[in-house]
Amino acid sequence: MELHALNATESGLRQTIAHIESRIALMGDRGDCAYEQALADTYYELLVQYGRKLFLLQSRRYLLSEPSAIVTHTKAS
């Protein structure tokens, strides 16, 4: 995946994360009823998943833009 595609994917993830955060804020963090509390729990789980994906994309973008950051391991003979 080239840098342009990584940047577009990263942007999409950031927008999705912002949307989920806004939904949580509208519910008042945990919601007022059991349904909203369950929905908030799901939103928090999604935030963790999307946060991990964003971290991995940022790491990959860094490694692609900074080849010197890649360390190769060789077996000692």
C-alpha positions in Angstrom: 0.0 0.0 0.0 1.5 3.3 -1.0 1.7 6.4 1.2 -1.3 8.2 -0.6 -3.6 5.2 0.1 -2.4 5.0 3.7 -3.1 8.7 4.2 -6.6 8.4 2.8 -7.3 5.4 5.0 -5.9 7.2 8.0 -8.2 10.2 7.3 -11.2 7.9 7.0 -10.4 6.3 10.4 -10.0 9.7 12.0 -13.4 10.8 10.7 -15.0 7.5 11.9 -13.4 7.9 15.4 -14.6 11.5 15.6 -18.1 10.5 14.6 -18.2 7.8 17.3 -16.9 10.2 19.9 -19.6 12.7 19.0 -22.3 9.9 19.4 -21.0 9.1 22.8 -21.0 12.8 23.8 -24.6 13.1 22.6 -25.6 10.3 24.9 -23.9 11.9 27.8 -21.0 9.4 28.0 -23.0 6.4 29.3 -26.6 7.1 28.3 -29.8 7.1 30.4 -31.2 3.6 29.9 -29.8 0.0 29.5 -30.0 0.3 25.7 -27.9 3.4 25.6 -25.4 2.0 28.1 -25.0 -1.1 25.9 -24.7 1.1 22.8 -22.0 3.2 24.6 -20.1 0.0 25.5 -20.2 -1.0 21.9 -19.0 2.5 20.8 -16.1 2.3 23.3 -15.1 -1.1 21.9 -15.2 0.3 18.4 -13.0 3.2 19.5 -10.4 0.8 20.8 -10.5 -1.2 17.5 -10.3 1.8 15.3 -7.6 3.3 17.5 -5.5 0.2 17.0 -6.0 0.3 13.2 -5.0 4.0 13.2 -1.9 3.2 15.2 -0.9 0.4 12.8 -1.5 2.6 9.8 0.6 5.4 11.2 3.4 3.0 12.1 3.3 1.6 8.5 3.3 5.0 7.0 6.3 6.0 9.2 8.2 2.8 8.1 7.5 3.5 4.4 8.6 7.1 4.7 11.7 6.3 6.8 13.3 3.2 5.4 16.2 3.7 7.8 13.8 3.0 10.6 13.5 -0.6 9.5 15.9 -2.8 11.4 16.9 -6.1 9.9 17.8 -9.0 12.1 20.4 -11.6 11.1 21.3 -14.8 12.6 24.6 -14.9 14.4 26.8 -17.7 13.0 
